[in-house]
Amino acid sequence: MLRKLPMTVRQSVRDLTMQQLHKDNHYVPKLYLKQWAQDGGISTYRLLVPNEKLPLWRMHSLKGIAYQEHLYNYVVSGHQTDEFERWLDSEFEAPAEEVISRVVRDEKLLPDQWRTLIRFAMAQDVRTPARYREFVARQSTTLQPLLNETLERSITELELAVSDGRSLRRCQATELEKFPFNLVIEPQPNGDGMLQAHTIVGRRLWVWNARRLLTDTIKKIPMKGWVILNAPPGLSWPTSDNPLIRLNFHGPEKYDFKGGWGVKNEDILLPLSPKHLLYTCIGSRPKICAATLDLQTAQFMRRIIIEHADRYVFSTEPSDVHLIRPRTICAEQFMAERRAWGDWNREQSEAEAKLAR
């Protein structure tokens, strides 16, 4: 016979549940992908497969796709924290759910709702594995010289202040204080010390940078000039595991995805449903103002969405994606990626713990 738990026990169970680590970090939120789902499943086209016998399309549950264990859960003070995952949910995902539903219902958005939608779009831009790889490639060549230059400049300023008898300038506490690095003083033969700054280009630094972008840089993003574009009859928007597109467009065959949020005349696109797409042109009036696109423009945008995918394309049903983006069939590459993600949390956690010492 089942017995009802005392209130104190039930509260303890709830507290324990709340404190449980969010292990499966969805880099494309389920509340977003559900716009393409049918009966709880989503049609998925995989861009990297181990052999050609696998079907082009496969149904996945929303819970079982577009996630990576401990993608954002870094180590701090000897323990793993999911604070960034929870922050993304509370500040960007949850507020956007109803706004996206309003878009799907073709309801007018108020200014605050537009702001919520744009914030969601920028959050989606910084959190995917594709963006992580771009971040690592960029920082691996630029970060250490920047650290050295900053350290040398700071030491020079401190030495001048001491020699002039000036008080040291006190800086206000900012998010920069959480920058994941440590300082090491190496004794020199002449009795001096050499100050060195060390950091690791990995998960912790990526999460720190993403939070900085979503806290500071996001304030500079124009909140006007955004529109919702509708797909024409007979065509629907797919989406992907890298859905926010920053497009440098110079012509139908001359474009790239290397722009930034501050680049004038850059096009920003984010599919919101099979029929709705968020769009703006940074620093200019939107190039496209029609509520429903003509077929030629819509076909180009659909191609862009597919080309921008990282490892998955999602749709309401199987389609001709393979004609636009043939999948890569390579067992060696497939297994190498699987092993890398299998080792991800252990390797990143060890590096974060080492940096903290």
C-alpha positions in Angstrom: 0.0 0.0 0.0 1.4 3.4 -1.0 1.7 6.0 1.8 1.7 9.7 1.4 5.1 11.3 2.1 5.2 13.9 4.9 5.4 17.5 3.7 9.1 17.9 4.9 10.1 14.8 2.9 8.2 16.0 -0.2 9.9 19.4 0.1 13.3 17.8 0.4 12.6 15.7 -2.8 11.6 18.9 -4.6 14.7 20.7 -3.4 16.9 17.8 -4.5 15.2 17.8 -7.9 15.8 21.5 -8.3 19.4 21.1 -7.4 20.0 18.3 -9.9 22.5 19.2 -12.6 21.1 19.8 -16.1 23.4 17.2 -17.8 21.8 17.3 -21.2 22.5 20.8 -22.6 20.2 21.4 -25.6 22.0 23.9 -27.8 18.8 24.2 -29.9 16.0 24.5 -27.4 13.1 22.0 -27.5 10.6 24.9 -27.3 12.0 26.1 -30.6 12.3 22.8 -32.4 8.7 21.8 -31.5 7.5 24.1 -34.3 8.7 21.4 -36.7 7.7 18.4 -34.7 5.0 15.9 -35.6 3.6 13.8 -32.7 6.6 14.6 -30.5 9.2 13.6 -33.2 11.1 15.7 -35.7 12.3 14.7 -39.2 16.1 14.9 -39.1 18.6 14.8 -42.0 22.2 14.0 -40.7 25.1 15.6 -42.6 27.8 13.2 -41.4 27.1 9.5 -41.4 29.3 6.4 -41.1 27.9 4.5 -44.1 25.6 5.0 -47.1 23.1 2.4 -45.9 21.6 4.7 -43.4 18.3 6.4 -44.5 18.5 10.0 -45.5 15.9 11.0 -42.9 15.2 9.7 -39.4 12.7 10.7 -36.8 14.1 11.8 -33.4 12.4 12.9 -30.2 12.9 16.5 -29.3 14.6 15.4 -26.1 17.1 13.2 -28.0 18.5 15.6 -30.6 20.5 18.8 -30.7 22.1 18.4 -27.3 25.4 17.5 -25.8 26.1 16.3 -22.2 27.7 19.0 -20.2 28.2 21.3 -23.1 28.0 24.4 -20.9 28.6 22.8 -17.4 32.0 24.1 -16.4 33.9 23.4 -13.2 34.2 26.1 -10.5 35.5 25.7 -6.9 35.9 22.0 -7.6 32.3 21.4 -8.6 30.5 21.4 -11.9 27.8 24.1 -12.3 24.9 24.4 -14.8 24.4 28.0 -14.0 24.8 29.1 -17.7 22.3 26.5 -18.9 19.8 27.8 -16.3 20.5 31.4 -17.1 19.9 30.8 -20.8 16.6 29.2 -20.0 15.3 31.9 -17.6 16.6 34.9 -19.5 16.2 34.0 -23.1 14.3 30.7 -23.8 11.3 30.8 -21.4 10.4 34.4 -22.1 10.5 33.7 -25.9 8.2 30.7 -25.9 4.9 32.6 -25.9 6.3 35.2 -28.3 7.2 32.5 -30.8 3.7 31.1 -30.4 2.3 34.5 -31.2 4.4 34.6 -34.4 3.1 31.2 -35.4 -0.5 32.4 -34.8 0.3 35.5 -37.0 -0.4 37.8 -34.1 1.1 41.3 -33.9 4.0 41.7 -31.5 4.4 44.6 -29.1 7.8 46.3 -28.8 8.8 44.3 -25.6 7.9 41.1 -27.4 10.1 42.0 -30.4 12.9 42.7 -27.9 12.4 39.2 -26.3 12.5 37.6 -29.8 15.7 39.4 -30.8 17.3 38.5 -27.5 16.4 34.8 -28.1 17.9 35.1 -31.6 21.2 36.4 -30.4 21.3 33.7 -27.7 20.8 31.1 -30.3 23.8 32.5 -32.2 26.4 32.0 -29.5 25.6 28.6 -28.0 26.0 25.9 -30.7 28.9 23.5 -31.2 29.5 25.2 -34.6 30.0 28.6 -32.8 32.3 26.9 -30.3 34.6 25.6 -33.0 34.7 29.1 -34.6 35.5 30.6 -31.2 38.3 28.2 -30.5 39.9 28.7 -33.9 39.8 32.4 -33.5 41.0 32.6 -29.9 43.8 30.1 -30.4 45.7 32.6 -32.6 44.7 35.9 -31.0 44.1 35.4 -27.3 47.6 34.9 -25.9 49.2 37.9 -27.7 46.3 40.0 -26.4 46.8 38.7 -22.9 50.5 39.5 -23.1 49.9 43.0 -24.4 47.3 43.7 -21.7 49.5 42.4 -19.0 52.5 44.5 -20.1 50.4 47.6 -20.4 48.9 47.1 -16.9 52.4 46.5 -15.3 53.7 49.7 -17.0 50.7 51.7 -15.7 51.2 50.3 -12.1 55.0 51.1 -12.2 54.3 54.7 -13.3 51.7 55.1 -10.6 54.1 53.9 -7.9 57.0 56.0 -9.1 54.7 59.1 -9.2 53.3 58.4 -5.8 49.7 58.2 -7.2 47.0 56.0 -5.7 46.1 53.0 -7.7 42.9 53.3 -9.7 40.1 51.1 -8.3 38.0 49.3 -10.9 34.4 48.6 -10.5 33.4 44.9 -10.3 32.3 43.6 -13.7 31.8 40.3 -15.5 35.4 40.7 -16.5 36.4 39.6 -13.0 35.1 36.2 -13.9 37.5 35.9 -16.9 39.0 32.4 -16.5 42.7 32.9 -16.2 45.4 32.8 -13.5 48.6 34.8 -12.9 51.9 33.1 -12.2 55.1 34.8 -11.0 58.2 33.0 -12.1 61.3 33.9 -10.1 64.3 35.2 -12.2 68.0 34.6 -11.5 68.5 38.4 -10.7 65.8 38.3 -8.1 63.1 39.8 -10.1 59.9 38.0 -11.0 58.2 37.4 -14.4 54.5 37.8 -14.3 52.6 35.5 -16.7 48.9 35.2 -17.5 47.6 31.8 -18.4 44.2 30.7 -19.7 42.8 27.7 -21.6 40.8 28.1 -24.8 38.0 25.8 -24.1 34.5 25.4 -22.6 34.9 27.8 -19.7 36.3 30.6 -21.8 33.6 30.1 -24.4 30.8 30.2 -21.8 32.4 33.4 -20.3 32.5 35.0 -23.7 28.9 34.0 -24.6 27.7 35.5 -21.4 29.6 38.7 -22.0 28.0 39.0 -25.5 24.5 38.3 -24.1 25.0 40.8 -21.3 27.0 43.7 -22.8 27.1 43.4 -26.6 23.4 42.6 -26.9 22.6 46.2 -25.6 24.1 47.5 -28.9 21.9 45.4 -31.2 19.2 47.5 -33.0 15.7 46.6 -31.9 14.1 48.2 -34.9 13.9 47.1 -38.5 13.1 43.5 -37.8 10.3 41.7 -39.8 8.7 38.3 -40.0 8.8 36.8 -43.5 6.3 34.2 -44.5 7.1 31.3 -46.8 5.0 31.3 -50.0 2.5 28.5 -50.7 4.1 25.2 -51.5 7.4 26.0 -49.7 8.3 25.7 -46.0 11.4 26.7 -44.0 13.6 24.0 -42.6 15.9 24.8 -39.7 19.1 23.3 -38.4 21.5 22.8 -35.4 23.0 26.1 -36.4 19.9 28.1 -37.1 20.9 31.8 -36.7 22.4 33.0 -39.9 24.7 36.0 -40.3 24.8 36.5 -44.1 27.1 38.7 -46.1 25.2 38.9 -49.3 26.7 40.3 -52.5 24.7 38.3 -55.0 22.9 34.9 -55.5 26.2 33.1 -56.0 28.4 35.5 -54.0 27.8 35.4 -50.2 29.3 34.0 -47.0 28.5 33.4 -43.4 31.4 35.4 -41.8 29.7 38.5 -40.7 29.1 39.9 -37.2 26.2 41.6 -35.5 27.8 45.0 -35.9 28.5 44.7 -39.7 26.4 47.2 -41.7 24.1 45.7 -44.4 24.5 42.2 -43.0 21.4 40.1 -43.2 20.3 38.2 -40.1 17.9 35.2 -40.5 16.3 32.8 -38.1 13.6 30.4 -39.0 10.8 30.5 -36.3 8.5 27.9 -37.8 8.0 26.2 -41.2 6.1 29.3 -42.3 7.8 32.1 -40.4 11.3 33.6 -40.5 12.8 36.4 -38.5 14.8 38.8 -40.6 16.7 42.1 -40.5 19.4 44.0 -42.3 21.8 45.5 -39.8 22.2 49.3 -40.0 19.8 49.6 -42.9 16.1 49.3 -43.7 15.2 45.7 -44.5 15.9 44.8 -48.1 12.8 42.7 -48.0 9.5 44.1 -46.7 6.9 41.9 -48.2 5.1 39.8 -45.6 5.1 36.8 -48.0 8.2 36.2 -50.1 8.2 35.5 -53.8 9.1 31.9 -54.7 12.6 32.7 -56.1 13.7 34.6 -53.0 12.2 32.0 -50.7 14.0 29.2 -52.5 17.3 31.1 -52.1 16.7 31.6 -48.3 15.8 27.9 -47.9 19.1 27.0 -49.6 20.9 29.3 -47.2 19.3 27.7 -44.2 20.4 24.3 -45.4 23.9 25.3 -46.3 24.4 26.9 -42.9 23.6 23.7 -41.0 26.4 22.1 -39.0 25.4 18.4 -38.5 21.6 18.3 -38.7 18.8 19.7 -40.8 15.3 19.6 -39.4 12.0 19.7 -41.3 8.4 18.8 -40.8 8.9 16.0 -43.3 11.6 14.4 -45.5 12.4 16.6 -48.5 15.1 17.3 -51.2 17.7 18.6 -48.8 20.2 15.9 -50.0 20.2 17.6 -53.5 21.2 20.9 -51.9 23.6 19.6 -49.3 24.8 16.0 -49.9 25.8 14.3 -46.7 29.3 13.3 -45.9 29.8 9.5 -45.7 32.9 8.8 -43.6 33.1 6.2 -40.9 36.5 7.5 -39.7 35.3 11.1 -39.3 32.1 10.0 -37.7 33.8 7.9 -35.1 36.4 10.5 -34.4 33.7 13.1 -33.6 31.8 10.6 -31.5 35.0 9.9 -29.5 35.7 13.6 -29.1 32.3 14.3 -27.7 32.6 11.3 -25.5 35.8 12.7 -24.0 34.5 16.3 -24.0 33.4 16.7 -20.4 36.3 14.8 -18.8 38.9 16.8 -20.8 37.3 20.1 -20.3 36.7 19.5 -16.6 40.3 18.5 -16.1 41.6 21.6 -17.9 39.2 23.8 -15.8 40.3 22.3 -12.5 44.0 22.7 -13.5 43.5 26.4 -14.4 41.9 27.0 -11.0 44.9 25.7 -9.1 
